[in-house]
Amino acid sequence: MTGFSLNDLERIVAERARSGDADSWTAKLYASGMERAAKKLGEEAVETVIAAVKGDAKELVSESADLLYHLLVVLAVAGVPFSDVLKELERRTAQSGIAEKASRSQG
């Protein structure tokens, strides 16, 4: 079991994003803005789905890591803390998934 968490990754993304380091992919992607970051997130989501459908566990792990990383970059560009996402997940899991989904479509 690893001690590494998404909170650790969020911290690393934030540090690298604002570093201005020309050799940092994170800094370059962050500086490119939301459109580029969101596009990369979408690409990684598609690649993750393809790996899942193919049943390629190794590729699914790799693409899932890319997907989570790019999600955290998008959140950083938007100025949305990952803790807000966790709070929303906590709120949603306080009720059944069917009831929660129904409440979103009514509101």
Secondary structure by P-SEA (a helix, b strand, c coil): cccccaaaaaaaaaaaaaccccccaaaaaaaacaaaaaaaaaaaaaaaaaaaaaccaaaaaaaaaaaaaaaaaaaaaacccaaaaaaaaaaaacccaaaaaaaaaac
